[in-house]
Amino acid sequence: MGSADSKLNFRKAVIQLTTKTQPVEATDDAFWDQFWADTATSVQDVFALVPAAEIRAVREESPSNLATLCYKAVEKLVQGAESGCHTEKERQIVLNCCRLLTRILPYIFEDPDWRGFFWSTVPGAGRGGGDEDDENARPLAESLLLAVADLLFCPDFTVQSHRRSTVDTAEDIHSIDSCEYIWEAGVGFAHSPQPNYIHDLNRTELLKLLLTCFSEAMYLPPSSDSSNTNPWVQFFCSTENRHALPLFTSLLNVVCAYDPVGYGIPYNHLLFSDYREPLVEEAAQVLIVTLDYDSSTSSSPTVDGTTTGTAMDDVDPPGPDNLFVNYLSRIHREEDFQFILKGVARLLSNPLVQTYLPNSAKKIQFHQELLVLFWKLCDFNKKFLFFVLKSSDVLDILVPILYFLNDARADQSRVGLMHIGVFILLLLSGERNFGVRLNKPYSVRVPMDIPVFTGTHADLLIIVFHKIITSGHQRLQPLFDCLLTIVVNVSPYLKSLSMVAANKLLHLLEAFSTTWFLFSAVQNHHLVFFLLEVFNNIIQYQFDGNSNLVYAVIRKRNVFHQLANLPTDSQSIQKGLQRKKKTPEPISRTNSQDGVSMEGSRPAAPAEPGTLKTSLVATPGIDKLTEKSQVSEDGTMRSLEPESSQPPPEGNLPSAVSDGEPWSGKLDEDTTLKLNRVNDKEATHPQQDRRRLSSASSSGQWTPTPDWVMSWKSKLPLQTIMRLLQVLVPQVEKICIDKGLTDESEILKFLQHGTLVGLLPVPHPILIRKYQANSGTAMWFRTYMWGVIYLRNVDPPIWYDTDVKLFEIQRV
């Protein structure tokens, strides 16, 4: 009965607050205590008993009462942090205030007039109590954040007490060194405390409040101004927070040490509640928000991971002011890297774990947060990136990413997941070691909706990318450039492609080099340049092991001849476009020899109708995302200056993707290619820009001209392939006639032993397009990350139905 009574009392208090027209004095403790002292309300109760309409009504009609409620709730948290929460009653008050603030804060943030409220000072709330000048008073937000930080290391409330005796000698919360109370063993801490589910629950509630404080970012529209820092995060991650280091370490270790499968008892997640999982999710979300930092604006050497010496060496130049980013960039011990990588790989692989008993193993849901965390680790700590690529452990990250990409390809509510997976692979592909690691045979059989093949991780990557391009959702079009850039970056290192993967690459070239596709949009020819670069890299640098690819090139030689003889007169251009209108040529799966899908796999499904999704800002074009580096003979890379006036060298891509403009083309369900891109703002070269303007029709729609086709046709890098065909085709035909062969295996055997030494043009230098940080992607990550957090926090629905500005919430 008690709990029903307390809910009733709490509801009465809320009604009183909404109906009182006169301000209630802050000193009227009898009134304010109703909200936290007598009640045993769960966070779900608070959300049910404090409806959104009533919070907004108080905000509009009696603002001073809402202000007092917030101030008093923060005051109670500060008192709890001061006293150390030794009694059950104090802990209950702290949790109730925590839940109430989590409920109210989004409604403070959604109103621009209220946004400054927490950053104002409350009269008489000086830093040292009432006697001091108001000059010295802390803004409410700072008091709140420092109290939450203290409470996260409060003995017997959120951490194990180190004292073994009575309350009289309980630890003074201000004298404890919170570095001794880190929540989990791992980076910088060797001791794993006893699990305590009450502490886990309390930490989770406090982190939920912290995340809600940080969520002010959701109520500001996306802006390209990267100096737009979140004041809550900025203060919390500054030297003002004495717990910054232990808290950063606790969050990182709790996430990376988590093992959802536990003792491996089937169905154990159905028998026991796992109190650790909600904490791990909350920790991952708080961690990625605190690490929301635009590295493209920072020139700090620490962020590049070039520091040396001990973990926190004073000799280093100071890193970013955000201590969480600073600490992350300074991690350098191999065992720490191993712990982080193993933990992230274990969690990312969890949804792939196939068990003989259906649903017998627990599946985690926070893989998107983990991908953002992994991205931040690689972006802010280059030593970690090199560690990841040093061994084939990187494949434990690659396989889950390819699984997610393949699984989400038809689902428009998961376009963000597709982007972050591709961004991570783009970042990794800029390093030579990634290409080399891909040669490891692929033996783990994760059930995926792709053709069965025998080969390497490189084959898996190409087959999945082919699947995304030919049967993915139309909103993935802007990623095609990225997908093919990744393949180009790794191609010089691929020792032996399987026949399945070789056929997939040629199938893409066939689809992208039809006249109607090439002429229907201003940048479509880039995809052909990328694919030709892949073939050239493999033929020039890895000819010996790649007889499958060479054979596929010979079989499809007409595609290369058609490209070399591409018509450039107006009549042919119009004819090509007409053909598209009448009968679009399908990228059919039949001529890509798909064969049987893997056993146990499900086809990629579109989003369920009614699924909520959040909008994303557009990503920059590939030319803004990457910078070109040339690999010299000793394997080192040197950055190439972007050329301004002279045309790009042969095979180098003219950049014409306008920043953030969605590609309106579509590879639809029957995998037909229909693209029509209009009004491209950026041209390949200034001279062509003028020419292109003259070819724009009165409706503003772009139309292809002979000059435009000539401008890039003349640069198609076809010499190497034409030379290969010129030498090998007559030899293969002769063998077939002489021996009456129709069997592939004999021809492949001949090609395996063939050589083109001295017959091909001089090898071109290897060009790698490396990801470069820029404010466009920083903004994309911010909208994606908050969108994920918004959708994943449904119990309680913290931000649901509030006036969020960073993205739109849409229903599929």
HELIX and SHEET records of a PDB file:
HELIX    1   1 GLY A    2  THR A   19  1                                  18    
HELIX    2   2 ASP A   29  TRP A   32  1                                   4    
HELIX    3   3 ASP A   33  PHE A   35  5                                   3    
HELIX    4   4 VAL A   43  LEU A   49  1                                   7    
HELIX    5   5 ALA A   52  GLU A   61  1                                  10    
HELIX    6   6 PRO A   63  SER A   83  1                                  21    
HELIX    7   7 GLU A   88  PHE A  109  1                                  22    
HELIX    8   8 PHE A  117  TRP A  119  5                                   3    
HELIX    9   9 ASP A  134  ASN A  136  5                                   3    
HELIX   10  10 LEU A  140  LEU A  151  1                                  12    
HELIX   11  11 VAL A  167  THR A  169  5                                   3    
HELIX   12  12 SER A  178  TYR A  181  5                                   4    
HELIX   13  13 TYR A  197  PHE A  214  1                                  18    
HELIX   14  14 SER A  215  TYR A  219  5                                   5    
HELIX   15  15 PRO A  231  PHE A  236  1                                   6    
HELIX   16  16 ALA A  244  ALA A  257  1                                  14    
HELIX   17  17 ASN A  268  LEU A  271  1                                   4    
HELIX   18  18 ARG A  276  THR A  290  1                                  15    
HELIX   19  19 SER A  295  THR A  297  5                                   3    
HELIX   20  20 PRO A  301  ASP A  304  5                                   4    
HELIX   21  21 LEU A  323  ARG A  330  1                                   8    
HELIX   22  22 GLU A  334  SER A  349  1                                  16    
HELIX   23  23 ASN A  350  LEU A  352  5                                   3    
HELIX   24  24 HIS A  367  PHE A  380  1                                  14    
HELIX   25  25 LYS A  382  LYS A  390  1                                   9    
HELIX   26  26 SER A  392  VAL A  394  5                                   3    
HELIX   27  27 LEU A  395  ALA A  408  1                                  14    
HELIX   28  28 GLN A  412  ARG A  414  5                                   3    
HELIX   29  29 VAL A  415  SER A  429  1                                  15    
HELIX   30  30 ARG A  432  ARG A  437  1                                   6    
HELIX   31  31 HIS A  457  SER A  471  1                                  15    
HELIX   32  32 GLN A  474  LEU A  479  5                                   6    
HELIX   33  33 PHE A  480  VAL A  490  1                                  11    
HELIX   34  34 SER A  491  TYR A  493  5                                   3    
HELIX   35  35 MET A  499  PHE A  512  1                                  14    
HELIX   36  36 THR A  515  PHE A  519  1                                   5    
HELIX   37  37 HIS A  525  TYR A  541  1                                  17    
HELIX   38  38 SER A  547  ARG A  555  1                                   9    
HELIX   39  39 ARG A  557  ALA A  564  1                                   8    
HELIX   40  40 SER A  570  LYS A  582  1                                  13    
HELIX   41  41 THR A  590  SER A  592  5                                   3    
HELIX   42  42 ILE A  622  LEU A  625  1                                   4    
HELIX   43  43 PRO A  686  SER A  694  1                                   9    
HELIX   44  44 PRO A  706  LYS A  713  1                                   8    
HELIX   45  45 GLN A  719  LYS A  739  1                                  21    
HELIX   46  46 GLU A  744  HIS A  753  1                                  10    
HELIX   47  47 SER A  775  ARG A  792  1                                  18    
SHEET    1   A 2 LEU A 612  THR A 614  0                                        
SHEET    2   A 2 ILE A 809  ARG A 811 -1                                        
SHEET    1   B 3 MET A 637  SER A 639  0                                        
SHEET    2   B 3 THR A 626  VAL A 631 -1                                        
SHEET    3   B 3 ILE A 766  TYR A 771 -1                                        
SHEET    1   C 2 LYS A 666  LEU A 667  0                                        
SHEET    2   C 2 LEU A 673  LYS A 674 -1                                        
END                                                                             
